[in-house]
Amino acid sequence: MSLARADTVPAAVVTEAVTRALAEDLGADGDLSAALVPEEATAHFALRARQAGVLAGRACATETFAQLDPALPLIWQADDGSVLEAGTTVMEVTGPLRPILTGERTALNFLGRLSGIATLTARYVAAAHARNPAVQVLDTRKTTPGLRALEKAAVKAGGGVNHRSSLSEAVLVKDNHLAGITITEAVARARTLWPGRVVQIECDTLDQVAEAAQAGADALLLDNMVPARVAHAIALARAKAPGPILIEVSGGITLESIGEYAAAGPDRISVGALTHSATVLDLGLDLIWRRTEGD
């Protein structure tokens, strides 16, 4: 069973991330411990889930072993987005023991981190959809520096939706921006400078909701409002807006509270915890057999 196929991350992004990770792990002198193993030793390993979750990070694991030994045959039995039970075999590999040992931790680091994000996302999506099947659960820019594209792909693998990936994708006017410009001025200036771009205004109060909606913002971000206030703000925004307006909710939303927020009727709920607080999913590379020449 698969929750969602993650968007393909550009190959160059995967290659760069893995190259940096391997360089960090190998240091100046390479894998000293693997060098003790006879060069001719071969082995068969199975990558297994040690707890239930959702898989993500397959491309990074594949690239890890490919950089160490392009001839290593990885046989994948699950795709990103696949729902895993404890004990599920995800991948098998047979080949020279040295590069498998060297790549093990880097591959597992990517898989564990990204699968943890996918798994947490799936839980948030399930909790939200139990109360409102139409609501979207979004990530934020609270990602690990340098790994944003990978982590956002993991969110999609878990059934979530990506918010903007960079500051240049859309206009989002937050509270600190309003220290230098009013909401109405911000919407008008954004329309002049970047026609066609989405303009979203973060709102902490109902007065801001009314002003942003009347100014013609495309979307509102209701920040740190309780669910009852969210429902009120949605009604107010749709009454004041000259046309369709998208409503997003954010701010301290947990697995326990997301259902109540979803029931209030927003279009989207953004959750920074999907990427900044996900727990690593436990996967392991188990040795099935090992041989050396003459065995």
Salt bridges, closest charged atoms under 4 A:
ASP7 OD2 - LYS156 NZ 3.11
GLU16 OE2 - ARG20 NE 3.96
ASP79 OD1 - ARG58 NH1 2.65
GLU92 OE1 - HIS44 NE2 2.84
ASP139 OD1 - LYS152 NZ 2.67
GLU151 OE2 - ARG113 NH2 3.13
GLU202 OE2 - LYS174 NZ 3.89
ASP218 OD2 - ARG191 NH1 2.99
GLU248 OE1 - HIS163 NE2 3.05
GLU248 OE1 - ARG268 NH2 2.80
ASP267 OD2 - ARG238 NH2 2.95
ASP286 OD2 - ARG48 NH1 3.38
ASP286 OD1 - ARG50 NH2 2.92
